[in-house]
Structure formats: C-alpha cells, structure tokens
Amino acid sequence: MYRLHDALVSGNGYKCRMILHHLRIPFERIEVDILRGGSRTEPFSRLNPEGRIPVLELEDGTTLPESNAILCYLAEGTPWLPTDRLERAQVLRWLFWEQYSHEPNLATVRHWVLHPSPDEDRSRPLPRKRELGARALAIMDRHLARRVWFVGDGPTVADLALYAYTHVAPEGGFDLAPYPAVRAWLARVAALSGHVPIEFADEQT
Ligand SMILES: N[C@@H](CCC(=O)N[C@@H](CS)C(=O)NCC(=O)O)C(=O)O
C-alpha cells in the first residue's frame, strides 16, 4: 500500500489526498509536524533531502517527493492525466506555472498569516507577494472565463493542483470576489464526486 508523508495544513499534501480519494487508491497517511521541524530531521531527509512533505512512499520503499510529480504518477493511465501530447503538455504547463507563479505567492502568504513568526520580519516581502498572488488569480480568471476546466473537457490534475491553494486563498487575506470565473470553477471542483475537504484525515484502506 502507498504511504503518504503528509500534513493536514498543507495544500501540497492536499493535492495528493485529493487524487488518492478520487481514484479510490488505498493509502496510509503519516502526519508530519511540519510546524515544529518534523520534516527537517535526519530520518526524514532520507525520504526527501529537501526536508518537505508531501512524499509518496511506494510499496518497495521508493520515495517520490513534489506534489505535482506525485499527482502525475498517481494519475497516469486515468482521465486525470490526458494521453494526447498537447493536452498533457498543457496540464504540465499549469503544474509548472502553479509552482512558479501561484503557490509561492498564495500559499506563502496564507502560511505567513496563519503562522506568524516571531523571528522573521515578513512585512517587507508581503505586499509584493500579495500583488503577485492577485496577478495569478487574475490569470486564472481570464483563462477560466470561457472554460469549464483548465485543460480539455474534463477535470485533470491541473485543476487539483490549482484548487489546493486557491480555495484557501481568503485565509491569506485574498478576496476572491473580483474573480467570478475562479469562484465558479472552485464550486465545480468541490462538487466532483470523490472530492474531500482539505483537512479530511481519513485514509482509504
Ligand atoms: N514544491 C514542493 C513544496 C513542498 C512544501 O513546500 N512543503 C511544505 C508544506 S506545504 C513543507 O514541508 N514545509 C515544512 C518545511 O519546509 O520545513 C511540493 O509541491 O511538494
């Protein structure tokens, strides 16, 4: 059975929980206390030298870090990852974009707001992060204005990857009111059968 090294607060972990539930894949979930350095230990560095969750551990002990790589691995051979060359490349385009232009702004601001640090002054980088986060939401809104899903005719891992930190963006102070297409798409993703909320801890066994 798969093991997912995970943290319920994490949107990156949530992406993996979502696809596992959608595909009804049994897994064991291991909660890592990332807020107290639980992923920065020597034993954990053998799972992921980067010291971060999520990490998917296969039955033979092979480990796969990086949420979007985990999404692709699990979705292979299912409609969640298209086989058509261009559609698959478009999915990858949104997964790479999420990691470069979306998550570093929306997820980081949410983390800073929910878990203020006494040791780090984040007031200087915060306005720029907010600006870039709003820009990412505007790009999504424009893309979704005439589309139901990010790529093709059905939901793919691109939708799951982008849903994870978009739906909790208000926790970081982002107002979704100016992005009606994003709000309608969030509702569509949440209405999919097999969808689970972010802090849903149950495993599939
Ligand atoms: N690019 C990675 C980012 C993973 C990441 O940032 N993980 C965070 C939780 S969302 C973490 O483990 N933080 C704990 C730490 O850095 O010590 C992915 O998409 O999986």
The ligand as an SDF file (V2000), in Angstrom:
LIG
                    3D

 20 19  0  0  0  0  0  0  0  0999 V2000
    7.4250   22.0450   -4.2600 N   0  0  0  0  0  0  0  0  0  0  0  0
    7.0240   21.2380   -3.1470 C   0  0  0  0  0  0  0  0  0  0  0  0
    6.8030   22.1440   -1.9450 C   0  0  0  0  0  0  0  0  0  0  0  0
    6.5870   21.3350   -0.6790 C   0  0  0  0  0  0  0  0  0  0  0  0
    6.4130   22.2360    0.5210 C   0  0  0  0  0  0  0  0  0  0  0  0
    6.6020   23.4620    0.4560 O   0  0  0  0  0  0  0  0  0  0  0  0
    6.0690   21.6150    1.6480 N   0  0  0  0  0  0  0  0  0  0  0  0
    5.8440   22.3360    2.8620 C   0  0  0  0  0  0  0  0  0  0  0  0
    4.3960   22.1630    3.3290 C   0  0  0  0  0  0  0  0  0  0  0  0
    3.2820   22.8200    2.1140 S   0  0  0  0  0  0  0  0  0  0  0  0
    6.7440   21.7780    3.9640 C   0  0  0  0  0  0  0  0  0  0  0  0
    7.0060   20.5990    4.0310 O   0  0  0  0  0  0  0  0  0  0  0  0
    7.1920   22.6650    4.8840 N   0  0  0  0  0  0  0  0  0  0  0  0
    7.9650   22.2680    6.0010 C   0  0  0  0  0  0  0  0  0  0  0  0
    9.3790   22.7740    5.9250 C   0  0  0  0  0  0  0  0  0  0  0  0
    9.7690   23.3670    4.8840 O   0  0  0  0  0  0  0  0  0  0  0  0
   10.0900   22.5560    6.8950 O   0  0  0  0  0  0  0  0  0  0  0  0
    5.7520   20.4520   -3.4800 C   0  0  0  0  0  0  0  0  0  0  0  0
    4.9750   20.9220   -4.3290 O   0  0  0  0  0  0  0  0  0  0  0  0
    5.5560   19.3560   -2.9310 O   0  0  0  0  0  0  0  0  0  0  0  0
  1  2  1  0
  2  3  1  0
  2 18  1  0
  3  4  1  0
  4  5  1  0
  5  6  2  0
  5  7  1  0
  7  8  1  0
  8  9  1  0
  8 11  1  0
  9 10  1  0
 11 12  2  0
 11 13  1  0
 13 14  1  0
 14 15  1  0
 15 16  2  0
 15 17  1  0
 18 19  2  0
 18 20  1  0
M  END
$$$$
